[in-house]
Amino acid sequence: MASETVRIHPQTHAKLKQLADEVGESMPDVLERAVDAYARRRFLESLNEDFAALRRDPAAWREETAEREAWDVTLRDGLEDDR
């Protein structure tokens, strides 16, 4: 596994070590999972901001909902109801 050096605060290192000890994983693995979780959170926050901006524009929001309605009719297109 290739590695890079990253400077972190001593208190962050202590937290990382504690977490790694608690879950029985290596510090690099815990750090990777933490960064991935943070990236997902940032992605979702950005997506929420984009949708909020879209909703503030009535014309754009009408266009968005109209497109969703158009696609909704395809959800069961050609499928038999098994019930």
Secondary structure, DSSP 8 states (H G I E B T S, - for coil): ---------HHHHHHHHHHHHHHT--HHHHHHHHHHHHHHHHHHHHHHHHHHHHHHSHHHHHHHHHHHHHHHTTTTTT-----
